[in-house]
Amino acid sequence: MTIARKIETILSRSSWIRKMFEEGGRLKAQHGAQNVFDFSLGNPNIAAPECFDKALAETACSCSGEHGYMPNTGYPHVRQAVARHVSEEQAVTVDENDIVMTCGASGALNVALKTLLDPGDEVLTPIPCFVEYGFYADNHGGVLKTVPTHPDFSLDLEGFEQAITDRTKVVLINSPNNPTGQIYSRESLDALGDLLRRKSAAFQRTIYLVSDEPYRKIVFDNHFVPSIFGCYANSIIGTSYSKDISIPGERIGFAAVNPAADFHDDVLNGMALANRILGFVNAPALMQKIIACLQGTSVDISLYQRKRDLLCEGLADAGYTFVTPPGTFYLFPQTPIADDVEFVRALQEELILVVPGSGFNGPGHFRIAFCVDDDTIVKALPGFKRVMARFR
């Protein structure tokens, strides 16, 4: 074999999300796309807002000849615009020097972990969680450790108390959460901040709280996402514009470092360097200019809430058990049997593609990405009902 053994191993395991996405392609070719109900990938199906299209056209016409290098952290005027918006969201004054423009949220997380981790350092994350976190930690010599959540997917603070060791360097959270849609409460985040302060003092090393927030604006029923910066000083936000304005292919996001963080300047300087040496160099120039004037913009979130309600009503009628998600465009129901992979395969017989919860460290569940046409949800519900009837 000519490729690295580690990559060979990862390829052999592959991601369940990608497996189901590829299976969807095969089934669509065989049965016709209109007859396959693909809920496997969190690819936004609501078009980007008109203001994005307008800004794209205007920016493309106005930047002739402006294609040179820039600071690795991004254009100053863009970081100023982002900082103003983050200040409003976090209720903490943030300026351009706290911001690093990145290639999406994944770029932001990798830049942060590259800056913070020494070989063997531990990254703790609550589960279920986004499958790529383990790869991100491993990319930079870290080791991902998981902490189970409560049955409603809220944070288990006692679990974190027991899991934190003298090797813990980062606690990585994702709220609203993929795959559960759960939003961690202000009370639980305050308690987590208190815990990290105590553990940092006990182990005489700074433990950072990194919050992955690409779904921050996709919330329902008047829920809100609490300020991480207000809960804990040594905190970093990684986020993107992929989900809230439906531009995942453009790979634009940012990292924000709490201005009150210990070693603040060292962290920012390290992240600027990491952005360069990881090969990103800087975030896409054109997209930076566009999002500078789109701060606070999002698609019509009520459309996702309508899809959620349509799906939840139909699945409840079919006998499924689930926690209604307050955010994201994911639902994470329980499977009626212990083997979630077997249940997902049964759904596949009905041409319904979902992802086993095992792929998110959440066995006994499956993930439905409801960022699809309403018609797809309606037509899939009879199949969901038939499969549940087989296992009840």
C-alpha positions in Angstrom: 0.0 0.0 0.0 1.4 3.4 -1.0 -0.7 5.6 1.3 -0.1 6.1 5.0 -1.4 3.3 7.3 -3.4 5.9 9.4 -5.2 7.1 6.3 -5.8 3.6 5.1 -7.4 2.8 8.4 -9.6 5.9 8.3 -10.7 5.1 4.8 -11.6 1.5 5.8 -13.8 2.9 8.6 -15.1 5.8 6.6 -17.9 8.1 7.8 -21.4 6.8 8.0 -22.6 10.1 6.7 -20.5 9.7 3.6 -21.5 6.0 3.2 -25.1 6.9 3.2 -24.6 9.8 0.9 -22.8 7.5 -1.6 -25.5 4.9 -1.1 -28.1 7.6 -2.0 -26.4 8.1 -5.3 -26.6 4.5 -6.1 -30.3 4.2 -5.2 -31.2 7.4 -7.0 -29.6 6.0 -10.2 -31.5 2.8 -9.7 -34.9 4.0 -8.6 -35.0 7.7 -9.7 -34.1 10.6 -7.5 -37.7 11.5 -6.9 -38.3 8.1 -5.3 -35.4 8.2 -2.8 -35.8 10.1 0.5 -32.3 11.2 1.4 -32.0 12.6 4.9 -28.3 11.7 5.2 -26.4 14.9 4.7 -26.7 18.3 6.5 -26.6 20.2 3.2 -28.9 23.3 3.5 -31.7 23.2 1.0 -33.0 26.7 1.5 -31.5 29.1 -1.0 -29.1 31.8 0.2 -30.8 35.1 0.9 -31.2 37.6 -2.0 -28.9 40.0 -0.2 -26.1 37.4 -0.6 -26.6 37.2 -4.3 -26.6 41.0 -4.6 -23.5 41.3 -2.5 -21.7 38.6 -4.5 -22.5 40.4 -7.8 -21.5 43.8 -6.5 -18.3 42.6 -4.9 -17.2 40.6 -7.9 -17.6 43.7 -10.1 -15.8 46.0 -7.7 -12.6 44.1 -6.8 -10.8 44.1 -10.1 -7.1 43.6 -9.5 -7.5 43.0 -5.7 -6.3 39.5 -5.5 -3.1 39.7 -3.5 -2.1 38.3 -0.1 -3.6 39.8 3.0 -2.9 39.3 6.7 -3.3 35.6 7.7 -6.0 36.6 10.1 -8.1 38.2 7.3 -8.9 41.7 6.0 -9.0 44.2 8.9 -12.3 45.8 7.8 -13.9 42.3 7.7 -12.7 41.4 11.1 -14.0 44.8 12.4 -17.5 43.9 11.0 -17.4 40.4 12.5 -16.2 41.7 15.9 -19.1 44.2 16.1 -21.5 41.3 15.5 -19.8 39.0 18.0 -19.9 41.7 20.6 -23.6 41.9 20.3 -24.1 38.1 20.4 -21.7 37.5 23.3 -22.5 40.7 25.3 -18.7 41.1 25.5 -16.7 43.8 23.7 -14.7 42.2 21.0 -12.4 43.9 18.5 -10.8 43.0 15.2 -7.7 41.7 17.0 -9.8 38.9 18.6 -10.9 37.6 15.2 -9.3 35.2 12.8 -11.1 34.6 9.5 -11.0 30.9 8.5 -12.0 28.4 5.9 -15.3 27.5 7.6 -15.9 26.3 11.1 -13.8 23.2 10.5 -10.8 25.4 9.6 -11.4 27.5 12.8 -11.4 24.3 15.0 -8.3 23.0 13.4 -6.5 26.3 13.7 -7.5 26.5 17.4 -6.4 22.9 18.1 -3.1 23.3 16.3 -2.4 26.3 18.5 -3.4 24.7 21.8 -2.5 21.0 21.7 0.8 19.3 22.6 1.2 15.6 21.7 -1.0 13.5 24.0 -3.2 16.3 25.2 -6.8 15.4 25.7 -9.8 17.0 24.1 -13.1 16.3 25.9 -16.4 16.5 24.1 -19.9 15.5 25.1 -21.6 12.7 23.0 -23.3 12.3 20.7 -21.0 14.5 18.7 -19.9 15.4 15.2 -17.8 12.5 13.9 -14.9 14.6 12.6 -13.9 15.8 16.1 -11.7 12.8 16.6 -9.9 13.4 13.3 -9.4 17.1 14.2 -7.8 16.2 17.6 -5.7 13.5 16.0 -4.5 16.0 13.3 -2.6 17.9 16.0 -1.4 15.1 18.2 -4.4 15.2 20.6 -6.6 12.5 21.9 -10.4 12.8 21.8 -12.1 11.7 25.0 -15.9 11.5 25.2 -18.4 12.3 28.0 -21.9 11.0 27.8 -24.8 13.4 28.1 -28.1 13.0 29.9 -31.0 11.2 28.2 -32.3 14.6 26.9 -28.7 15.3 25.6 -28.0 18.0 28.1 -24.6 18.3 29.7 -23.6 15.9 32.4 -21.4 18.0 34.7 -20.6 15.1 37.0 -19.4 13.2 33.9 -17.0 16.1 33.1 -15.9 16.3 36.7 -14.7 12.7 36.5 -13.3 12.9 32.9 -11.0 15.9 33.3 -7.4 15.0 34.0 -4.0 16.6 34.1 -3.8 15.9 30.3 -7.0 17.8 29.5 -6.3 20.9 27.4 -9.6 21.5 25.6 -13.3 21.0 26.2 -15.0 21.1 22.8 -18.7 21.7 22.7 -21.2 22.1 19.9 -24.4 24.0 20.7 -26.9 23.8 19.0 -25.7 20.3 18.7 -25.2 18.1 15.7 -26.7 15.4 15.7 -29.2 16.1 18.6 -30.3 19.7 18.0 -29.9 20.3 21.8 -28.9 23.7 23.1 -26.9 23.8 26.3 -28.5 26.0 28.9 -26.8 29.0 30.5 -26.9 27.4 33.9 -25.0 24.3 32.6 -22.5 26.4 30.8 -21.9 28.6 33.9 -21.4 25.4 35.9 -19.0 24.1 33.2 -17.1 27.3 33.4 -16.8 27.0 37.2 -15.6 23.5 36.8 -12.9 24.4 34.3 -11.7 27.2 36.5 -11.3 24.8 39.4 -9.6 22.1 37.4 -7.3 24.6 35.7 -6.2 25.8 39.1 -5.9 22.3 40.5 -3.7 21.1 37.6 -1.9 24.4 37.1 -2.6 24.5 33.4 -5.1 26.4 31.3 -8.0 24.4 30.1 -9.7 26.0 27.1 -13.4 25.9 26.2 -13.9 25.8 22.4 -17.4 26.2 21.2 -18.3 25.0 17.6 -21.3 27.2 16.7 -22.3 27.0 13.0 -26.0 26.4 14.0 -26.2 29.4 16.4 -28.9 31.2 14.3 -31.0 28.0 13.6 -33.1 28.0 16.7 -36.8 27.5 17.2 -39.6 28.3 19.7 -37.9 31.5 21.1 -34.9 29.5 22.3 -31.5 31.3 22.3 -27.9 30.2 22.5 -26.1 31.5 25.6 -22.9 33.5 25.5 -19.8 31.3 25.9 -17.6 34.4 26.5 -19.9 35.3 29.4 -19.5 31.9 31.0 -15.7 31.3 30.9 -12.8 33.6 30.1 -10.5 31.0 28.4 -12.9 30.4 25.6 -12.8 30.4 21.8 -15.6 30.3 19.3 -15.3 28.6 15.9 -18.2 29.1 13.5 -19.1 29.6 9.8 -21.8 31.0 7.5 -22.4 27.6 5.9 -25.7 26.8 7.6 -27.3 30.2 8.5 -27.0 31.7 5.0 -26.7 28.4 3.1 -23.2 28.7 1.6 -21.4 25.5 2.9 -19.4 25.2 -0.3 -17.8 28.7 0.0 -15.9 27.6 3.1 -16.0 30.9 5.1 -16.0 31.2 8.8 -14.0 32.6 11.7 -12.6 32.0 15.1 -13.1 34.5 18.0 -10.9 34.5 21.1 -12.4 35.8 24.3 -10.6 39.1 25.0 -10.4 38.1 28.7 -8.5 34.9 27.9 -5.2 34.2 29.6 -2.3 34.4 27.2 -4.7 36.1 24.7 -2.0 37.5 22.5 0.0 34.3 22.3 -3.2 32.4 21.4 -4.0 34.9 18.6 -0.5 34.9 17.3 -0.5 31.1 17.3 -3.7 30.9 15.4 -2.5 33.4 12.8 0.5 31.2 12.3 -1.6 28.0 12.3 -3.9 29.4 9.6 -0.8 29.8 7.4 1.1 26.6 8.1 -1.9 24.4 7.9 -2.1 25.4 4.3 -5.2 27.6 4.5 -3.0 30.8 4.4 -6.1 32.9 4.7 -9.9 32.6 4.3 -11.3 33.1 0.8 -10.9 36.7 -0.1 -14.0 37.2 -2.1 -16.2 35.6 0.6 -14.6 37.7 3.3 -15.6 40.9 1.5 -19.2 39.6 1.0 -19.9 38.5 4.5 -18.6 41.8 5.9 -21.9 43.4 4.9 -24.1 40.4 5.8 -23.5 40.2 9.6 -26.7 39.1 11.3 -28.2 37.8 8.1 -29.8 34.4 7.8 -32.2 32.4 5.7 -35.8 32.3 6.9 -35.4 30.0 9.9 -39.2 29.5 10.2 -38.9 27.3 7.1 -36.7 24.9 9.0 -39.1 25.0 12.0 -41.9 24.1 9.7 -40.0 21.1 8.4 -39.1 20.1 12.0 -42.7 20.2 13.1 -43.9 18.3 10.0 -41.4 15.6 10.7 -41.9 15.4 14.4 -45.7 15.2 14.1 -45.4 12.4 11.5 -42.9 10.3 13.5 -44.7 10.7 16.8 -47.9 9.4 15.1 -45.8 6.4 13.8 -44.6 5.6 17.4 -41.1 7.0 17.4 -39.5 8.4 20.6 -37.4 11.5 20.4 -36.4 14.8 22.0 -37.8 17.6 19.9 -34.8 19.6 18.9 -34.7 23.3 19.9 -32.2 24.0 17.1 -30.3 22.8 14.0 -32.0 20.9 11.2 -31.4 17.5 12.7 -33.6 15.0 14.6 -32.1 12.2 16.6 -34.8 9.6 17.4 -34.4 6.4 19.3 -34.4 3.1 17.4 -36.9 0.5 18.6 -34.1 -2.1 18.7 -30.6 -1.9 20.1 -28.9 -2.3 16.7 -29.3 1.1 15.1 -27.4 -0.1 12.0 -29.9 -2.8 11.4 -32.8 -0.4 11.8 -31.2 2.1 9.4 -30.8 -0.7 6.8 -34.5 -1.5 7.3 -35.3 2.1 6.5 -33.1 1.8 3.5 -35.4 -0.9 2.1 -38.0 1.8 2.0 -35.5 4.1 0.1 -35.1 6.2 3.2 -31.5 7.3 3.9 -30.6 8.3 7.5 -27.4 7.9 9.5 -26.9 5.4 12.4 -26.4 7.0 15.8 -23.3 4.9 16.2 -21.6 7.2 13.7 -22.0 10.0 16.3 -21.1 8.0 19.4 -24.9 7.8 20.0 -25.9 4.1 19.5 -29.5 3.2 19.7 -30.5 6.3 17.7 -30.4 7.6 14.1 -30.0 11.0 12.7 -32.4 12.6 10.2 -31.2 15.8 8.4 -34.5 17.5 7.7 -33.0 20.2 5.5 -34.9 18.8 2.5 -38.1 19.7 0.6 -41.3 19.5 2.6 -42.5 17.0 0.0 -39.7 14.7 0.7 -40.7 14.6 4.4 -44.4 14.0 3.6 -43.6 11.2 1.1 -41.2 9.4 3.4 -43.5 9.3 6.5 -45.4 6.2 5.3 -42.1 4.3 4.9 -41.0 5.4 8.4 -44.3 4.1 9.8 -44.1 0.7 8.0 -40.6 0.1 9.3 -41.5 1.0 12.9 -44.5 -1.4 12.7 -42.0 -4.2 11.8 -40.1 -3.8 15.0 -42.7 -2.9 17.6 
